[in-house]
């Protein structure tokens, strides 16, 4: 996928056009999409399952997008929003957001402000700024824990909890 996307990326593409090219490849050519019918399925949090089914949750689809765009050298990072994981394209001069769960929809800081207000939460810096890879892994593991709990597989959920405690040191 990376190679085919890289071929489509011209050297003179502006940031919005770069994202539109990536979106076209991932969501039209490769048919990646949100798994809204079975949102809490554990496979939605597992990259191998996402690659096989072309369906995932916000964070797994974003992780795939992030892996490709970082290999392309683009300044794209994860952002921890409440109830939704998104990406940001961020340079010193430009910042916008990408909702991979919604086929790569591009949106602004004002849209996040509205989303936060709708959830009746106080704005926090972490809702607008990049998070690190450790935070992405922890959020993925929490999603996986919830998925196993929802299907009643408490043994696997407990395994994920143990892994989380090893990672967080608590």
N, CA and C of each residue as an Amber inpcrd file, in Angstrom:
protein
   510
   0.8260000  -1.1890000   0.0000000   0.0000000   0.0000000   0.0000000
   0.8740000   1.2590000   0.0000000   1.8810000   1.2380000   0.8700000
   2.7630000   2.4070000   0.9420000   3.3260000   2.7420000  -0.4360000
   3.8410000   1.7290000  -1.1190000   4.4760000   1.9560000  -2.4200000
   3.4990000   2.5480000  -3.4290000   2.3030000   1.9970000  -3.4770000
   1.3120000   2.5030000  -4.4290000   0.8750000   3.9250000  -4.0820000
   0.7580000   4.2230000  -2.8000000   0.4030000   5.5830000  -2.3940000
   1.5610000   6.5290000  -2.7160000   2.7720000   6.1040000  -2.4250000
   3.9510000   6.9190000  -2.6920000   4.0260000   7.2830000  -4.1780000
   3.7100000   6.3310000  -5.0510000   3.7330000   6.5840000  -6.4990000
   2.7220000   7.6640000  -6.8760000   1.5680000   7.6800000  -6.1940000
   0.5190000   8.6600000  -6.4990000   0.8320000  10.0610000  -5.9590000
   1.7440000  10.1250000  -5.0080000   2.0680000  11.4040000  -4.3670000
   3.0750000  12.1640000  -5.2180000   2.6170000  13.2330000  -5.8220000
   3.5320000  14.0740000  -6.5830000   4.3520000  14.9410000  -5.6500000
   5.5350000  15.3560000  -6.0870000   6.4070000  16.1460000  -5.2100000
   5.8470000  17.5390000  -4.8930000   4.9290000  18.0160000  -5.7060000
   4.4140000  19.3700000  -5.5270000   3.0200000  19.4160000  -4.9060000
   2.5360000  18.2850000  -4.4040000   1.1970000  18.2710000  -3.8160000
   1.1650000  19.0800000  -2.5220000   0.1440000  19.8940000  -2.3880000
  -0.0790000  20.6430000  -1.1530000  -0.6270000  19.6800000  -0.0910000
  -0.5170000  20.0360000   1.1900000  -0.9440000  19.1260000   2.2580000
  -2.3660000  18.5730000   2.1000000  -3.3350000  19.4180000   1.7740000
  -4.7050000  18.9220000   1.6130000  -4.7920000  17.9370000   0.4550000
  -4.0550000  18.1960000  -0.6100000  -4.0580000  17.2850000  -1.7580000
  -3.3430000  15.9820000  -1.4280000  -2.3180000  16.0340000  -0.5980000
  -1.6620000  14.8050000  -0.1480000  -2.6660000  13.9230000   0.5920000
  -3.4190000  14.5290000   1.4910000  -4.3970000  13.7740000   2.2830000
  -5.5040000  13.2370000   1.3750000  -5.9520000  14.0280000   0.4250000
  -6.9810000  13.5520000  -0.5030000  -6.4720000  12.3640000  -1.3200000
  -5.2140000  12.3850000  -1.7020000  -4.6230000  11.2680000  -2.4480000
  -4.5760000  10.0140000  -1.5780000  -4.1150000  10.1670000  -0.3550000
  -4.0540000   9.0260000   0.5620000  -5.4600000   8.4880000   0.8160000
  -6.4140000   9.3870000   1.0600000  -7.8010000   8.9710000   1.2910000
  -8.3530000   8.2020000   0.1070000  -8.0860000   8.6930000  -1.0770000
  -8.5660000   8.0240000  -2.2880000  -8.0220000   6.5970000  -2.3760000
  -6.7530000   6.4510000  -2.1040000  -6.1410000   5.1180000  -2.1900000
  -6.6890000   4.1850000  -1.1010000  -6.6930000   4.6440000   0.1300000
  -7.0980000   3.7710000   1.2370000  -8.5870000   3.4540000   1.2250000
  -9.4230000   4.4530000   0.9350000 -10.8590000   4.2680000   1.0900000
 -11.5830000   3.9240000  -0.2070000 -10.9890000   4.2540000  -1.3330000
 -11.6180000   3.9030000  -2.6030000 -10.9490000   2.6820000  -3.2270000
  -9.6340000   2.7300000  -3.3860000  -8.9420000   1.5970000  -4.0020000
  -8.9100000   0.3730000  -3.0870000  -8.4530000   0.5730000  -1.8360000
  -8.3010000  -0.5610000  -0.9160000  -9.5460000  -0.8440000  -0.0950000
 -10.5410000   0.0300000  -0.1620000 -11.8550000  -0.1790000   0.4620000
 -11.8270000  -0.2780000   1.9860000 -10.8760000   0.3970000   2.6320000
 -10.8900000   0.4240000   4.0870000 -12.0920000   1.2370000   4.5350000
 -12.6850000   0.8050000   5.6600000 -13.8820000   1.4810000   6.1400000
 -14.1020000   1.2030000   7.6210000 -14.9730000   2.0000000   8.1840000
 -15.3440000   1.8570000   9.5890000 -16.2220000   0.6200000   9.7610000
 -15.9650000  -0.1410000  10.7950000 -16.8310000  -1.2720000  11.1180000
 -17.8820000  -0.7830000  12.1060000 -18.9410000  -0.2140000  11.5830000
 -19.9970000   0.3230000  12.4350000 -21.0050000  -0.7430000  12.8360000
 -21.1140000  -1.8080000  12.0650000 -22.0710000  -2.8730000  12.3940000
 -21.6110000  -3.7010000  13.5830000 -20.3230000  -3.9080000  13.7010000
 -19.7770000  -4.7160000  14.7870000 -18.6350000  -3.9440000  15.4390000
 -18.9660000  -2.7450000  15.9160000 -17.9700000  -1.7870000  16.3880000
 -17.0600000  -2.3490000  17.4760000 -17.6160000  -3.1100000  18.4130000
 -16.8410000  -3.5830000  19.5560000 -16.1810000  -4.9440000  19.3450000
 -16.1640000  -5.4490000  18.1260000 -15.5040000  -6.7350000  17.8690000
 -14.0050000  -6.6040000  18.1550000 -13.4100000  -7.5770000  18.8490000
 -11.9770000  -7.5090000  19.1380000 -11.1100000  -7.3430000  17.8910000
 -11.5110000  -7.9430000  16.7890000 -10.7340000  -7.8480000  15.5540000
 -10.5530000  -6.4210000  15.0610000 -11.4590000  -5.5130000  15.4620000
 -11.3330000  -4.1100000  15.0670000 -10.1080000  -3.4440000  15.6680000
  -9.5550000  -4.0480000  16.7130000  -8.3760000  -3.4850000  17.3730000
  -7.0950000  -4.2090000  16.9910000  -7.1900000  -5.1640000  16.1090000
  -6.0250000  -5.9630000  15.7150000  -5.6620000  -5.6540000  14.2680000
  -4.4720000  -5.1120000  14.0740000  -4.0580000  -4.6660000  12.7360000
  -4.1470000  -5.7870000  11.7130000  -3.7540000  -7.0110000  12.0740000
  -3.8290000  -8.1070000  11.1060000  -5.2650000  -8.3390000  10.6500000
  -6.2290000  -8.2650000  11.5640000  -7.6370000  -8.4340000  11.1950000
  -8.1290000  -7.2680000  10.3490000  -7.6780000  -6.0780000  10.6880000
  -8.0690000  -4.8880000   9.9170000  -7.5380000  -4.9940000   8.4840000
  -6.3090000  -5.4560000   8.3450000  -5.7380000  -5.6250000   6.9970000
  -6.4810000  -6.6930000   6.1970000  -6.9160000  -7.7640000   6.8570000
  -7.6420000  -8.8370000   6.1700000  -9.0610000  -8.4270000   5.7930000
  -9.7650000  -7.7530000   6.7070000 -11.1770000  -7.4320000   6.4790000
 -11.3990000  -6.0450000   5.8730000 -10.3860000  -5.1950000   5.9280000
 -10.4840000  -3.7900000   5.5010000 -11.4770000  -3.0060000   6.3430000
 -11.7590000  -3.4820000   7.5590000 -12.6710000  -2.7930000   8.4740000
 -12.0040000  -2.6690000   9.8350000 -12.2660000  -1.5390000  10.5060000
 -11.6870000  -1.3610000  11.8170000 -12.3780000  -0.2830000  12.6130000
 -11.8190000  -0.0170000  13.8050000 -12.3350000   1.0420000  14.6570000
 -11.4940000   2.3080000  14.4290000 -11.8520000   3.4150000  15.0720000
 -11.1080000   4.6540000  14.8050000  -9.6030000   4.5470000  15.0320000
  -9.1970000   3.8940000  16.0940000  -7.7670000   3.8790000  16.4020000
  -6.9920000   2.9160000  15.5100000  -7.5740000   1.7790000  15.1530000
  -6.8310000   0.8430000  14.2880000  -6.7100000   1.3880000  12.8700000
  -7.7790000   1.9970000  12.3730000  -7.6960000   2.6080000  11.0430000
  -6.7140000   3.7760000  11.0530000  -6.7280000   4.5350000  12.1390000
  -5.7800000   5.6510000  12.2600000  -4.3460000   5.1480000  12.3620000
  -4.1410000   4.0350000  13.0750000  -2.7910000   3.4760000  13.2000000
  -2.2500000   3.0630000  11.8330000  -3.0860000   2.4270000  11.0390000
  -2.6750000   2.0420000   9.6890000  -2.3280000   3.2870000   8.8630000
  -3.1920000   4.2700000   8.8960000  -2.9920000   5.5400000   8.1890000
  -1.6950000   6.1950000   8.6620000  -1.5020000   6.2020000   9.9720000
  -0.3180000   6.8090000  10.5760000   0.9630000   6.1110000  10.1420000
   0.9540000   4.7960000  10.1130000   2.1370000   4.0460000   9.6850000
   2.5270000   4.4040000   8.2490000   1.5360000   4.4910000   7.3930000
   1.8060000   4.8180000   5.9870000   2.2870000   6.2610000   5.8460000
   1.6000000   7.1960000   6.4860000   1.9550000   8.6070000   6.3120000
   3.2990000   8.9450000   6.9490000   3.6280000   8.2920000   8.0470000
   4.9460000   8.5550000   8.6390000   6.0560000   7.9860000   7.7650000
   5.7900000   6.8550000   7.1190000   6.7820000   6.3140000   6.1850000
   6.9430000   7.2410000   4.9790000   5.8710000   7.9420000   4.6330000
   5.9280000   8.9330000   3.5480000   6.6320000  10.2130000   3.9900000
   6.9050000  10.3360000   5.2840000   7.5740000  11.5170000   5.8060000
   6.6480000  12.6850000   6.0750000   5.3530000  12.4160000   6.1900000
   4.3990000  13.4920000   6.4350000   4.2800000  13.7680000   7.9350000
   4.0610000  15.0190000   8.3110000   3.9620000  15.3810000   9.7260000
   2.5770000  15.0820000  10.3000000   2.2590000  13.8080000  10.4060000
   0.9440000  13.3820000  10.8740000   1.1200000  12.6110000  12.1720000
   0.2200000  12.9200000  13.1280000   0.3170000  12.3780000  14.4790000
  -1.0680000  12.0260000  14.9950000  -1.1140000  11.1640000  15.9930000
  -2.3710000  10.8080000  16.6300000  -2.8170000  11.8670000  17.6230000
  -4.1410000  11.9740000  17.8110000  -4.7310000  12.8970000  18.7770000
  -5.8040000  12.1400000  19.5610000  -5.6920000  12.1970000  20.8790000
  -6.6450000  11.5380000  21.7760000  -7.8340000  12.4490000  22.0660000
  -8.9100000  12.2490000  21.3540000 -10.1590000  12.9290000  21.6730000
 -11.0050000  11.9920000  22.5290000 -11.9050000  12.5280000  23.3400000
 -12.8200000  11.6440000  24.0660000 -13.7290000  10.9060000  23.0800000
 -13.8220000   9.6130000  23.2140000 -14.7030000   8.7620000  22.3990000
 -14.3170000   8.6770000  20.9200000 -13.2040000   9.2640000  20.5310000
 -12.7940000   9.2230000  19.1270000 -11.2960000   9.4800000  19.0280000
 -10.6420000   8.7020000  18.2040000  -9.2260000   8.9140000  17.9550000
  -9.0980000   9.4710000  16.5470000  -8.3640000  10.5770000  16.4030000
  -8.1820000  11.2160000  15.0990000  -6.6930000  11.4720000  14.8790000
  -6.3790000  12.0110000  13.7220000  -5.0040000  12.3710000  13.3930000
  -4.9280000  13.8720000  13.1630000  -3.7200000  14.3960000  13.2920000
  -3.4980000  15.7970000  12.9480000  -2.3160000  15.8960000  11.9880000
  -2.4550000  16.7630000  11.0270000  -1.3570000  17.1550000  10.1490000
  -0.8380000  18.4400000  10.7620000   0.4040000  18.4180000  11.2670000
   0.8840000  19.5650000  12.0230000   2.2950000  19.9560000  11.6310000
   2.4210000  21.2150000  11.2020000   3.7240000  21.8450000  10.9820000
   3.7140000  23.1490000  11.7730000   4.8010000  23.9130000  11.6920000
   4.8440000  25.2120000  12.3730000   3.8180000  26.1880000  11.8060000
   3.4610000  26.0160000  10.5400000   2.5850000  26.9760000   9.8750000
   1.1630000  26.4710000   9.6470000   0.9420000  25.1790000   9.7780000
  -0.3540000  24.6100000   9.4010000  -0.7270000  23.4650000  10.3360000
  -1.9870000  23.4440000  10.7350000  -2.5060000  22.2990000  11.4740000
  -3.9590000  22.0920000  11.1060000  -4.2690000  20.8480000  10.7620000
  -5.6510000  20.4420000  10.5580000  -5.7750000  18.9970000  11.0220000
  -6.9850000  18.5050000  11.0420000  -7.2590000  17.1880000  11.6160000
  -7.8750000  16.2700000  10.5750000  -7.7220000  14.9610000  10.8100000
  -8.1950000  13.9500000   9.8760000  -8.9610000  12.8920000  10.6620000
 -10.2110000  12.6800000  10.2940000 -11.0200000  11.6400000  10.9210000
 -10.9940000  10.4130000  10.0070000 -10.1000000   9.4980000  10.3050000
  -9.9300000   8.3130000   9.4680000 -11.1610000   7.4180000   9.5410000
 -11.8630000   7.4210000  10.6760000 -13.0690000   6.6110000  10.8260000
 -14.1780000   7.0930000   9.8880000 -14.0760000   8.3470000   9.4550000
 -15.0360000   8.9220000   8.5090000 -14.3510000   9.1700000   7.1640000
 -13.6750000   8.1340000   6.6650000 -13.0520000   8.1350000   5.3370000
 -12.0620000   9.2830000   5.1190000 -11.3660000   9.6900000   6.1970000
 -10.3320000  10.7090000   6.0660000 -10.8500000  12.1300000   6.0150000
 -12.0310000  12.3530000   6.5720000 -12.6150000  13.6960000   6.5970000
 -11.6300000  14.6780000   7.2330000 -11.3960000  15.7940000   6.5500000
 -10.5170000  16.8460000   7.0470000 -11.3750000  17.8550000   7.8160000
 -10.8990000  18.2300000   9.0110000 -11.6450000  19.2010000   9.8060000
 -10.6890000  20.1040000  10.5830000 -11.2570000  21.0760000  11.3110000
 -10.4510000  22.1390000  11.9300000 -10.5060000  22.0950000  13.4540000
  -9.7160000  22.9580000  14.0670000  -9.7250000  23.1140000  15.5260000
 -11.1140000  23.5410000  15.9940000 -11.7730000  24.4000000  15.2390000
 -13.1120000  24.8500000  15.6040000 -14.0860000  23.6680000  15.6470000
 -13.9110000  22.7160000  14.7660000 -14.7620000  21.5230000  14.7880000
 -14.5340000  20.7170000  16.0690000 -13.2720000  20.6550000  16.5250000
 -12.9910000  19.9730000  17.7930000 -13.6110000  20.7570000  18.9480000
 -13.5070000  22.0880000  18.9110000 -14.1480000  22.9130000  19.9370000
 -15.6430000  22.5950000  20.0300000 -16.2970000  22.5120000  18.8800000
 -17.7340000  22.2020000  18.8470000 -18.0160000  20.7980000  19.3840000
 -17.1650000  19.8440000  19.0220000 -17.3230000  18.4580000  19.4860000
 -17.1970000  18.3890000  21.0090000 -16.1840000  19.0570000  21.5490000
 -15.9520000  19.0730000  22.9980000 -17.1350000  19.7410000  23.7080000
 -17.6270000  20.8390000  23.1590000 -18.7790000  21.5350000  23.7440000
 -20.0130000  20.6360000  23.7180000 -20.1970000  19.9120000  22.6300000
 -21.3350000  18.9990000  22.5050000 -21.2830000  17.9010000  23.5670000
 -20.0700000  17.4550000  23.9120000 -19.8980000  16.4430000  24.9570000
 -19.9460000  17.0620000  26.3550000 -20.0700000  18.3890000  26.4120000
 -20.1140000  19.1470000  27.6610000 -18.8570000  18.9100000  28.5050000
 -17.6990000  18.9670000  27.8310000 -16.4110000  18.8130000  28.4900000
 -15.6390000  20.1170000  28.4060000 -14.7220000  20.2730000  29.3250000
 -13.8200000  21.4210000  29.2850000 -12.6970000  21.1110000  28.2920000
 -12.3600000  22.0630000  27.4210000 -11.2540000  21.8210000  26.4850000
  -9.9430000  21.5620000  27.2350000  -9.1820000  20.6110000  26.7370000
  -7.8640000  20.3100000  27.2810000  -6.8760000  20.2600000  26.1280000
  -5.6440000  20.6230000  26.3930000  -4.6140000  20.6570000  25.3620000
  -4.5020000  19.3250000  24.6200000  -4.6650000  18.2070000  25.3280000
  -4.5070000  16.8930000  24.7040000  -5.5570000  16.6190000  23.6230000
  -6.6490000  17.3740000  23.6270000  -7.6790000  17.1950000  22.6020000
  -7.2810000  17.8210000  21.2680000  -6.2120000  18.6070000  21.2700000
  -5.8120000  19.3310000  20.0740000  -4.4010000  18.9980000  19.5920000
  -3.5960000  18.4410000  20.4830000  -2.1810000  18.2350000  20.1820000
  -1.8290000  16.7580000  20.0110000  -0.7330000  16.4860000  19.3090000
  -0.3170000  15.0960000  19.0990000  -0.0430000  14.3570000  20.4060000
  -0.3670000  13.0810000  20.3860000  -0.0170000  12.2100000  21.5080000
   1.1490000  11.3250000  21.0580000   1.7870000  10.6820000  22.0160000
   2.9250000   9.8340000  21.6480000   2.4660000   8.4070000  21.3410000
   3.3860000   7.6160000  20.8280000   3.0510000   6.2450000  20.4300000
   2.6290000   5.3950000  21.6200000   3.2070000   5.6590000  22.7830000
   2.8200000   4.9250000  23.9900000   1.3540000   5.1330000  24.3240000
   0.8680000   6.3630000  24.1720000  -0.5420000   6.6510000  24.4250000
  -1.4400000   5.9390000  23.4100000  -0.9780000   5.8470000  22.1820000
  -1.7580000   5.1490000  21.1510000  -1.8560000   3.6680000  21.5000000
  -0.7510000   3.0740000  21.9250000  -0.7530000   1.6560000  22.2920000
  -1.6760000   1.4230000  23.4840000  -1.6010000   2.2790000  24.4960000
  -2.4660000   2.1270000  25.6690000  -3.9390000   2.2460000  25.2950000
  -4.2520000   3.1990000  24.4400000  -5.6570000   3.3650000  24.0360000
  -6.1260000   2.1550000  23.2300000  -5.2690000   1.6320000  22.3800000
  -5.6120000   0.4260000  21.6140000  -5.8730000  -0.7500000  22.5540000
  -5.0240000  -0.8920000  23.5440000  -5.2090000  -1.9860000  24.5060000
  -6.4880000  -1.8050000  25.3200000  -6.8070000  -0.5800000  25.7080000
  -8.0710000  -0.3360000  26.4290000  -9.2610000  -0.6940000  25.5490000
  -9.1930000  -0.3410000  24.2670000 -10.2750000  -0.7120000  23.3430000
 -10.4180000  -2.2270000  23.2610000  -9.2920000  -2.9110000  23.1940000
  -9.3040000  -4.3720000  23.1020000  -9.8670000  -4.9870000  24.3860000
  -9.5190000  -4.4200000  25.5300000 -10.0480000  -4.8990000  26.8040000
 -11.5740000  -4.7780000  26.8350000 -12.0790000  -3.6220000  26.4320000
 -13.5260000  -3.3960000  26.3880000 -14.1840000  -4.3770000  25.4200000
 -13.5610000  -4.6010000  24.2790000 -14.1260000  -5.5230000  23.2810000
 -14.2530000  -6.9320000  23.8580000 -13.2090000  -7.4100000  24.5240000
 -13.2790000  -8.7470000  25.1280000 -14.3020000  -8.7910000  26.2570000
 -14.4020000  -7.7410000  27.0460000 -15.4200000  -7.6850000  28.1010000
 -16.8250000  -7.7710000  27.5120000 -17.0580000  -7.0320000  26.4170000
 -18.3940000  -6.9940000  25.8130000 -18.8400000  -8.3540000  25.2780000
 -17.8850000  -9.1840000  24.8570000 -18.2720000 -10.5130000  24.3640000
 -18.1470000 -11.5810000  25.4540000 -17.7850000 -11.1450000  26.6480000
 -17.7160000 -12.0690000  27.7710000 -16.4480000 -12.9000000  27.8400000
 -15.4270000 -12.5200000  27.1200000 -14.1610000 -13.2510000  27.1670000
 -13.2660000 -12.5780000  28.2110000 -13.5690000 -12.8520000  29.4800000
 -12.8760000 -12.1900000  30.5870000 -11.4460000 -12.6790000  30.7490000
 -11.1680000 -13.8930000  30.2900000  -9.7960000 -14.3970000  30.3540000
  -8.8790000 -13.5140000  29.4930000  -9.3010000 -13.2510000  28.2590000
  -8.4820000 -12.4070000  27.3770000  -8.4530000 -10.9630000  27.8710000
  -9.5670000 -10.4970000  28.4010000  -9.6040000  -9.1550000  28.9590000
  -8.6050000  -9.0280000  30.1090000  -8.5420000 -10.0380000  30.9660000
  -7.5850000 -10.0240000  32.0770000  -6.1430000 -10.0600000  31.5730000
  -5.9010000 -10.7960000  30.4880000  -4.5530000 -10.8090000  29.9070000
  -4.1480000  -9.4110000  29.4360000  -5.0780000  -8.7160000  28.8100000
  -4.8120000  -7.3520000  28.3440000  -4.5670000  -6.4350000  29.5450000
  -5.3430000  -6.6070000  30.6190000  -5.1420000  -5.8060000  31.8370000
  -3.7500000  -6.0200000  32.3920000  -3.2780000  -7.2540000  32.4140000
  -1.9260000  -7.5540000  32.8870000  -0.8780000  -6.8820000  32.0000000
  -1.0800000  -6.9490000  30.7040000  -0.1710000  -6.2890000  29.7730000
  -0.1590000  -4.7860000  30.0210000  -1.3460000  -4.2060000  30.2170000
  -1.4450000  -2.7690000  30.4930000  -0.6760000  -2.4120000  31.7630000
  -0.7990000  -3.2330000  32.7930000  -0.0930000  -2.9160000  34.0440000
   1.4170000  -3.0110000  33.8670000   1.8670000  -3.9110000  33.0080000
   3.3030000  -3.9820000  32.7180000   3.7830000  -2.7340000  31.9790000
   2.9570000  -2.2550000  31.0740000   3.3140000  -1.0820000  30.2810000
   3.2800000   0.1880000  31.1290000   2.2400000   0.3150000  31.9500000
   2.0550000   1.5420000  32.7360000   2.8240000   1.5140000  34.0460000
   3.2560000   0.3270000  34.4750000   3.9950000   0.2070000  35.7180000
   3.1120000   0.3110000  36.9480000   1.8070000   0.0650000  36.7680000
   0.9200000   0.1350000  37.9340000   0.2040000  -1.1710000  38.1710000
